[in-house]
């Protein structure tokens, strides 16, 4: 497979469809915030993690909890996980 051609395995196409759904149908508040901020600041509006993910102290655990509980099965970004201490008010 050419290096610049995307790997369209079953797992990757499923993940791609989840990402498309999340972008199109994500939480209404998140979409409204991004629309209000406009370009280029819209990317600064991080999706809010599910509450149960905040109890995790490691990225992989928090991301798995979020994926299991979110409507679209989306995992967390490292940037969102980096905000956990402020969200938890540690």
C-alpha positions in Angstrom: 0.0 0.0 0.0 1.4 3.5 -0.9 2.7 5.4 2.1 0.4 8.3 1.6 -2.7 6.2 1.0 -4.9 5.8 4.1 -5.2 2.4 5.7 -8.9 1.5 5.3 -9.1 -1.6 7.4 -12.4 -2.4 9.1 -11.3 -0.9 12.5 -10.1 2.3 10.8 -13.2 2.8 8.8 -15.3 2.2 11.9 -13.2 4.9 13.8 -13.5 7.2 10.8 -17.3 6.9 10.8 -17.4 7.6 14.6 -15.3 10.7 14.1 -17.6 11.9 11.2 -20.7 11.3 13.4 -19.1 13.1 16.3 -18.2 16.1 14.2 -21.7 16.2 12.6 -23.8 15.3 15.6 -21.5 16.0 18.6 -23.0 17.6 21.7 -25.1 20.6 20.9 -23.3 22.8 23.4 -19.9 21.9 21.9 -21.1 22.7 18.3 -22.6 26.0 19.5 -19.4 27.0 21.3 -17.3 26.2 18.3 -19.6 28.2 16.0 -19.5 31.2 18.4 -15.7 31.1 18.6 -15.3 30.8 14.8 -12.1 30.1 13.0 -9.3 29.7 14.2 -10.4 29.6 17.8 -13.1 26.9 17.4 -10.4 24.2 17.8 -9.8 25.6 21.3 -13.2 24.3 22.5 -12.4 20.8 23.9 -15.1 18.2 24.2 -16.1 17.7 27.9 -15.2 14.3 29.2 -17.8 12.1 30.9 -17.8 12.6 34.7 -16.7 9.1 35.5 -13.5 9.6 33.4 -12.3 12.3 35.7 -11.6 9.8 38.5 -8.9 8.1 36.3 -5.3 9.1 37.0 -3.8 7.7 33.7 -4.6 8.8 30.2 -5.4 5.3 28.8 -7.8 4.5 31.6 -9.6 7.9 31.3 -9.8 7.5 27.6 -11.3 4.0 27.8 -13.8 5.1 30.3 -14.8 8.1 28.1 -15.1 5.8 25.0 -17.3 3.4 26.9 -19.6 6.0 28.2 -19.8 8.6 25.4 -22.6 8.5 22.8 -20.1 8.1 19.9 -17.5 6.0 21.6 -14.9 8.7 21.3 -11.7 8.6 23.2 -10.1 11.6 24.9 -7.3 13.7 23.4 -4.1 14.1 25.4 -4.9 17.8 25.6 -8.2 17.2 27.2 -6.6 14.7 29.7 -4.1 17.5 30.5 -7.0 19.6 31.8 -8.2 17.0 34.2 -6.5 18.4 37.3 -8.3 21.8 36.7 -11.6 20.0 36.0 -11.2 17.9 39.2 -10.0 20.9 41.1 -7.0 18.9 42.5 
